[in-house]
Amino acid sequence: MRIVAIRERTVELSSATRNASISFDAMTASVIAVHTDAKKDGKPLIGLAFDSIGRYGHGGLLRERFIPRLLAADPNDYANDNGGIDPHRAWAILMKDEKPGGHGERSGAVGLIDAALWDLAAKATDEPLWSLLATQHGHANASATIAIYASGGHYRPANDIDALRDDVRRAIGQGHRRFKIKIGGASLASDIKRVEAVIGLLERSMSLAVDGSGTFDRDKTIQYLDALKPYPLSWIEEPVHPLDFELHRDIAAQSPFALATGENLFSRDDARNLLRHAGLRPDRDILQFDISLSYGIVEYLRILDDLGQHGWRRERCAPHAGHLLAMHVVAGLGLGLAEVAMDTSTLFGKLTAGVPVNDGLATLPDTPGAGFERTSVFSEVFGGLLN
């Protein structure tokens, strides 16, 4: 199998919402299609991927560096033993002549191509991506049905709490049982009202987590921890700067809540330093490395190996970003939780809106690959990349 073309484009994810750190008014993402000379059931075999959210598109890096590098490679250098494409070998080609460290935005560009190649690999074997991952990496807990949580609760410019309640009610009606909302973008008193507004809607066995978006200093974090003690929160996510491991260690030593972090670390190197120096607690804290933004599945498998060496179980992993790729990785590799967008009216939310949810569990379809073709926005997102 030979790669004959790689097409990409930038899509707008703009939304009139914000968290404590950024506004999503001008947010973008990248989508990609990897074309091969192979066919399946008479149709061209094409690998697809949709970016994560929160870091903007990677078009420049894709066009100038990584797409040309892969297209120029000898097909024998990325072939597997069956004549297909090996994502691991292709990853090595993409990273040729890239210096160690200094990961920056390239991790997202490489991760996007990596995701498309895994989609392609699963289509070539005519199985869902989660099943391919389970077969290749032999995880006993692999299953098409996974635990999920509905993520949202962003700040709105008007009627914020009413809109927040509406979002959670709608998500409950869709079958969700776990929720996460933003904090830190308003006063402490206002944030407490937001937490109370959601808790007032939750039924028995439902749960709520909160996300500070990495914006608190030490004093503000302690203030929030004290104020939130009366509330039964599942975790507090990124209260402090994602790269301040010393402050993480300080907060972890005194937090009564589980902490969740890692979504803004983009490599095995970063993950290893977090495990070594941040004082996180393997029995309760949650690791949220974003697979697509962290060089893709190839790199994430290395991260999982490191987690095991540091005493972490895979059940403590809940990858950031509510996209299909992460859902398949959670299912295939036996991770703890997948994140999905609470607001299914946005483009990003529509990508997972068609996955059935019941009592807080999602069941992935048996469509070969990641399943983009079954989404309601398939033509809108990928239509211009398929010819």
C-alpha positions as CSV (number, residue, x, y, z in Angstrom):
1,M,0.0,0.0,0.0
2,R,1.3,3.4,-1.0
3,I,0.3,6.9,0.2
4,V,-0.5,8.9,-2.9
5,A,-1.9,12.1,-1.5
6,I,-2.5,13.9,1.8
7,R,-5.1,16.6,1.9
8,E,-5.8,18.9,4.9
9,R,-7.8,22.0,5.7
10,T,-8.6,24.2,8.6
11,V,-12.1,24.3,10.0
12,E,-13.7,26.9,12.3
13,L,-14.8,25.8,15.8
14,S,-15.8,29.3,16.8
15,S,-18.2,29.6,19.7
16,A,-19.3,32.5,21.9
17,T,-18.0,30.8,25.1
18,R,-14.9,30.9,27.2
19,N,-13.1,29.3,30.1
20,A,-10.9,30.9,32.7
21,S,-8.0,30.9,30.3
22,I,-9.2,31.5,26.7
23,S,-12.1,32.5,24.5
24,F,-13.3,30.2,21.8
25,D,-14.5,33.0,19.5
26,A,-11.8,32.3,16.9
27,M,-10.9,28.7,17.6
28,T,-9.9,26.5,14.7
29,A,-8.8,22.9,14.1
30,S,-7.3,20.8,11.3
31,V,-8.8,17.9,9.5
32,I,-6.9,15.5,7.2
33,A,-7.4,12.7,4.7
34,V,-4.6,10.3,3.8
35,H,-5.2,8.8,0.3
36,T,-3.7,5.4,-0.7
37,D,-3.5,3.4,-3.9
38,A,-5.5,0.6,-2.2
39,K,-9.2,-0.1,-2.4
40,K,-11.7,-1.8,-0.1
41,D,-15.0,-3.1,-1.4
42,G,-14.3,-1.2,-4.6
43,K,-13.8,2.1,-2.8
44,P,-10.5,4.0,-2.3
45,L,-8.9,3.4,1.1
46,I,-8.6,6.8,2.9
47,G,-7.5,7.5,6.5
48,L,-9.3,10.4,8.2
49,A,-8.6,12.4,11.3
50,F,-10.1,15.4,13.1
51,D,-8.0,17.6,15.4
52,S,-8.4,18.1,19.1
53,I,-9.7,21.4,20.4
54,G,-8.0,24.3,22.2
55,R,-4.8,24.6,20.2
56,Y,-5.9,25.9,16.8
57,G,-5.2,24.3,13.4
58,H,-1.8,23.0,12.3
59,G,-2.0,23.7,8.6
60,G,1.4,25.5,8.3
61,L,3.4,22.7,9.9
62,L,1.5,20.0,8.0
63,R,2.0,21.6,4.6
64,E,5.6,22.8,5.0
65,R,7.1,19.9,6.9
66,F,5.2,16.7,7.8
67,I,3.1,16.0,4.7
68,P,6.0,16.5,2.3
69,R,8.2,14.3,4.4
70,L,5.8,11.4,4.4
71,L,4.9,11.7,0.7
72,A,8.6,11.7,-0.2
73,A,9.3,8.5,1.8
74,D,9.9,5.1,0.2
75,P,6.7,3.1,0.7
76,N,8.8,0.2,1.9
77,D,9.9,2.3,4.8
78,Y,6.4,2.6,6.2
79,A,5.0,-0.8,5.1
80,N,4.0,-3.5,7.6
81,D,4.6,-7.2,7.1
82,N,1.3,-7.6,5.3
83,G,1.9,-4.8,2.8
84,G,-0.2,-2.2,4.7
85,I,0.9,0.9,6.4
86,D,2.5,0.6,9.9
87,P,1.7,3.8,11.9
88,H,4.8,3.2,14.0
89,R,7.1,3.2,11.0
90,A,5.3,6.2,9.5
91,W,5.8,8.0,12.8
92,A,9.5,7.5,12.6
93,I,9.5,9.0,9.1
94,L,7.5,12.0,10.3
95,M,10.0,12.7,13.1
96,K,13.1,12.3,11.0
97,D,15.5,15.2,11.6
98,E,13.4,16.6,14.4
99,K,15.5,17.5,17.5
100,P,14.6,16.1,20.9
101,G,12.6,18.4,23.2
102,G,11.1,21.6,22.1
103,H,7.9,19.8,21.2
104,G,5.7,22.9,20.6
105,E,3.0,22.7,18.1
106,R,4.6,19.9,16.0
107,S,3.1,17.4,18.4
108,G,-0.4,18.2,17.2
109,A,0.6,18.1,13.5
110,V,2.2,14.7,13.9
111,G,-0.6,13.5,16.1
112,L,-3.2,14.4,13.4
113,I,-1.4,12.4,10.7
114,D,-0.9,9.5,13.2
115,A,-4.6,9.4,13.9
116,A,-5.4,9.2,10.2
117,L,-3.0,6.3,9.7
118,W,-4.6,4.4,12.6
119,D,-8.0,5.0,11.0
120,L,-6.5,3.7,7.8
121,A,-5.0,0.6,9.5
122,A,-8.3,-0.3,11.0
123,K,-10.2,0.1,7.8
124,A,-7.7,-2.1,6.0
125,T,-8.5,-4.9,8.4
126,D,-12.2,-4.1,8.3
127,E,-12.6,-3.5,12.0
128,P,-13.3,-0.6,14.4
129,L,-10.2,1.2,15.6
130,W,-10.7,0.1,19.2
131,S,-10.7,-3.5,18.2
132,L,-7.5,-3.2,16.2
133,L,-5.8,-1.5,19.2
134,A,-7.0,-4.3,21.5
135,T,-5.8,-7.0,19.1
136,Q,-2.3,-5.4,18.6
137,H,-1.8,-4.4,22.3
138,G,-3.6,-7.2,24.0
139,H,-5.5,-5.5,26.7
140,A,-7.9,-7.8,28.5
141,N,-10.4,-5.0,29.5
142,A,-11.0,-3.8,25.9
143,S,-14.7,-3.3,25.2
144,A,-16.8,-1.3,22.8
145,T,-18.7,0.1,25.8
146,I,-16.9,2.7,27.8
147,A,-17.6,5.1,30.7
148,I,-17.8,8.7,29.6
149,Y,-18.4,12.2,31.0
150,A,-20.1,15.2,29.5
151,S,-17.7,18.2,29.4
152,G,-18.8,21.8,29.0
153,G,-20.1,24.4,31.4
154,H,-18.2,27.2,29.6
155,Y,-19.0,30.8,30.5
156,R,-21.6,32.6,28.4
157,P,-21.7,36.4,28.0
158,A,-25.4,36.5,29.1
159,N,-27.7,34.2,31.1
160,D,-24.8,32.1,32.1
161,I,-26.3,30.0,34.9
162,D,-29.6,29.5,33.0
163,A,-27.7,28.3,29.9
164,L,-25.6,26.0,32.2
165,R,-28.7,24.4,33.7
166,D,-30.2,23.9,30.2
167,D,-27.0,22.2,29.0
168,V,-26.9,19.8,32.0
169,R,-30.6,19.0,31.7
170,R,-30.2,18.2,28.0
171,A,-27.2,16.0,28.7
172,I,-29.1,14.1,31.4
173,G,-31.8,13.5,28.9
174,Q,-29.2,12.1,26.5
175,G,-28.1,9.5,29.0
176,H,-25.1,11.2,30.7
177,R,-24.4,10.7,34.4
178,R,-21.0,12.4,34.8
179,F,-20.4,16.1,34.2
180,K,-17.6,18.7,34.2
181,I,-18.0,22.5,34.2
182,K,-15.6,25.4,34.2
183,I,-14.5,27.5,37.2
184,G,-12.0,30.3,37.7
185,G,-13.5,32.6,35.0
186,A,-15.7,34.5,37.4
187,S,-15.6,35.4,41.1
188,L,-15.5,32.6,43.7
189,A,-19.0,33.4,44.8
190,S,-20.3,33.2,41.2
191,D,-18.5,29.9,40.7
192,I,-20.0,28.5,43.8
193,K,-23.5,29.4,42.4
194,R,-22.6,27.6,39.2
195,V,-21.6,24.5,41.1
196,E,-24.7,24.6,43.3
197,A,-26.9,25.1,40.2
198,V,-25.6,21.9,38.6
199,I,-25.6,19.8,41.8
200,G,-29.2,20.8,42.3
201,L,-30.0,19.0,39.0
202,L,-28.1,15.8,39.6
203,E,-29.8,12.6,40.6
204,R,-28.3,9.9,42.8
205,S,-25.3,8.2,41.2
206,M,-24.6,11.3,39.1
207,S,-21.4,13.3,39.6
208,L,-19.7,16.6,38.9
209,A,-16.1,17.7,38.3
210,V,-14.8,21.2,37.9
211,D,-12.0,22.6,35.7
212,G,-9.9,25.7,36.5
213,S,-8.1,25.7,33.1
214,G,-4.7,26.1,34.7
215,T,-5.1,29.7,35.8
216,F,-4.9,29.7,39.7
217,D,-1.9,30.7,41.7
218,R,-1.3,28.9,45.1
219,D,-3.4,31.3,47.2
220,K,-6.4,31.1,44.8
221,T,-6.2,27.4,44.6
222,I,-6.3,27.0,48.4
223,Q,-9.2,29.5,48.6
224,Y,-11.1,27.4,46.1
225,L,-10.3,24.1,47.8
226,D,-11.6,25.4,51.1
227,A,-14.8,26.8,49.5
228,L,-15.5,23.7,47.5
229,K,-15.0,21.2,50.4
230,P,-18.8,20.9,51.2
231,Y,-19.5,19.7,47.6
232,P,-19.1,16.1,46.5
233,L,-16.9,16.8,43.5
234,S,-15.3,13.9,41.5
235,W,-12.1,16.0,40.8
236,I,-10.7,19.4,40.4
237,E,-9.0,19.8,37.0
238,E,-6.0,21.9,36.2
239,P,-6.2,24.4,39.1
240,V,-2.6,25.6,38.5
241,H,-0.3,26.1,35.6
242,P,0.2,22.8,33.7
243,L,4.0,23.0,33.8
244,D,4.4,24.1,37.4
245,F,5.2,20.7,38.8
246,E,6.4,22.0,42.2
247,L,3.1,23.8,42.7
248,H,1.2,20.7,41.7
249,R,3.1,18.8,44.4
250,D,2.2,21.4,47.0
251,I,-1.5,21.3,46.1
252,A,-1.6,17.5,45.8
253,A,-0.3,17.2,49.4
254,Q,-3.2,19.1,50.8
255,S,-6.1,18.7,48.4
256,P,-9.1,16.6,49.7
257,F,-10.2,16.2,46.1
258,A,-8.7,14.1,43.3
259,L,-6.7,16.3,40.9
260,A,-6.8,15.9,37.1
261,T,-4.1,17.3,34.8
262,G,-2.0,16.5,31.7
263,E,-4.1,17.8,28.9
264,N,-1.6,20.6,28.2
265,L,1.4,18.4,28.1
266,F,2.3,17.1,24.7
267,S,4.9,14.4,24.8
268,R,6.2,11.4,26.6
269,D,9.0,13.6,28.0
270,D,6.4,16.0,29.6
271,A,4.4,13.1,30.9
272,R,7.5,11.5,32.5
273,N,8.4,14.8,34.3
274,L,4.8,15.1,35.6
275,L,5.0,11.6,37.0
276,R,8.4,12.2,38.6
277,H,8.0,15.7,40.1
278,A,4.3,16.7,40.5
279,G,3.5,14.7,43.6
280,L,0.3,13.2,42.0
281,R,-1.4,10.3,43.8
282,P,-1.9,7.2,41.6
283,D,-4.7,5.9,43.8
284,R,-7.0,8.9,43.1
285,D,-5.7,11.5,40.6
286,I,-6.5,11.5,36.9
287,L,-4.2,11.9,33.9
288,Q,-5.6,13.6,30.8
289,F,-2.9,13.6,28.2
290,D,-4.5,14.6,24.9
291,I,-3.7,11.8,22.4
292,S,-4.1,13.8,19.2
293,L,-2.0,16.7,20.5
294,S,0.7,14.5,22.0
295,Y,2.1,13.0,18.8
296,G,-0.8,10.5,18.5
297,I,-1.3,6.9,19.5
298,V,2.3,5.8,18.9
299,E,3.5,8.2,21.5
300,Y,0.6,7.5,23.8
301,L,1.5,3.9,24.0
302,R,4.9,4.9,25.2
303,I,3.3,7.1,27.9
304,L,1.2,4.2,29.1
305,D,4.3,2.0,29.4
306,D,5.8,4.8,31.6
307,L,2.7,5.0,33.7
308,G,2.9,1.3,34.5
309,Q,6.5,1.7,35.7
310,H,5.4,4.5,38.0
311,G,2.6,2.5,39.6
312,W,-0.4,4.0,37.7
313,R,-3.2,1.9,36.5
314,R,-4.8,2.6,33.1
315,E,-8.1,3.2,34.8
316,R,-6.7,6.5,36.0
317,C,-6.4,7.8,32.4
318,A,-9.1,10.0,31.0
319,P,-7.8,11.6,27.7
320,H,-8.7,15.2,27.0
321,A,-10.8,16.1,24.1
322,G,-14.3,14.8,23.2
323,H,-13.4,13.2,19.9
324,L,-13.8,9.8,18.3
325,L,-10.1,9.0,18.4
326,A,-9.9,9.3,22.2
327,M,-13.1,7.2,22.6
328,H,-11.5,4.4,20.6
329,V,-8.3,4.5,22.5
330,V,-10.2,4.4,25.8
331,A,-12.1,1.4,24.6
332,G,-9.2,-0.5,23.0
333,L,-6.6,0.1,25.6
334,G,-8.8,-0.3,28.7
335,L,-8.6,3.3,30.0
336,G,-10.9,4.8,32.6
337,L,-13.0,7.5,31.0
338,A,-13.6,9.3,27.7
339,E,-14.6,12.9,27.5
340,V,-17.4,14.0,25.2
341,A,-18.8,17.5,24.5
342,M,-21.8,18.4,26.5
343,D,-23.0,20.8,23.8
344,T,-23.9,18.7,20.7
345,S,-25.0,21.7,18.7
346,T,-21.4,22.7,17.9
347,L,-19.3,21.1,15.1
348,F,-17.0,19.5,17.6
349,G,-20.0,18.2,19.6
350,K,-21.7,16.7,16.6
351,L,-18.8,14.4,15.9
352,T,-19.7,12.2,18.9
353,A,-23.4,13.0,19.2
354,G,-24.3,9.9,17.2
355,V,-22.6,7.5,19.6
356,P,-25.4,5.9,21.7
357,V,-25.2,6.8,25.4
358,N,-27.1,4.9,28.2
359,D,-26.6,5.4,31.9
360,G,-23.3,7.1,31.5
361,L,-21.9,4.5,29.1
362,A,-21.2,4.9,25.4
363,T,-21.1,2.1,22.9
364,L,-18.9,2.6,19.9
365,P,-20.3,1.4,16.5
366,D,-18.8,-1.5,14.6
367,T,-17.9,0.8,11.7
368,P,-14.4,0.1,10.4
369,G,-11.9,2.8,11.5
370,A,-12.8,5.6,13.8
371,G,-16.3,6.0,12.4
372,F,-16.3,9.5,11.0
373,E,-18.3,8.3,8.0
374,R,-21.3,7.7,10.4
375,T,-21.3,11.2,11.8
376,S,-23.9,13.8,10.8
377,V,-21.2,16.2,9.7
378,F,-19.1,13.9,7.7
379,S,-19.7,15.6,4.4
380,E,-19.4,19.0,5.9
381,V,-16.0,18.2,7.5
382,F,-14.4,15.9,5.0
383,G,-16.3,16.4,1.8
384,G,-13.6,18.6,0.1
385,L,-10.8,16.2,1.0
386,L,-12.0,12.9,-0.5
387,N,-11.3,13.4,-4.2
